[in-house]
């Protein structure tokens, strides 16, 4: 799968993650599973949503809240938001893209580990 296709898929996954209210940091694993199972019959999509939740949880635990904010702003917000966010945060665009790549790699790692446990 090409990078642009992967990013579009990731954008869809995180948009659904946000719509389901999985972004609440106080949710337990059981509550997350209940919400996902209530709306998702396909196991692959359910795994995608759980991996999204686990990625954000891991980044919160590693004190990378700024990366979460960046990722959600770009993937759930305006598509041209990297440039405006770079100006607002006084960062180089390359730095922001590196941070996006880091979050994407964490998501892929978690998603692959879920697949491996089947």
Secondary structure, 3 states (H helix, E strand, C coil): CCHHHHHHHHHHHHHHHHHCCCCCCCCCHHHHHHHHHHHCCCHHHHHHHHHHHHHHHHHHHCCCHHHHHHHHHHHHCCCCHHHHHHHHHCCCHHHHHHHHHHHHHHHHHHHHHHHHCC
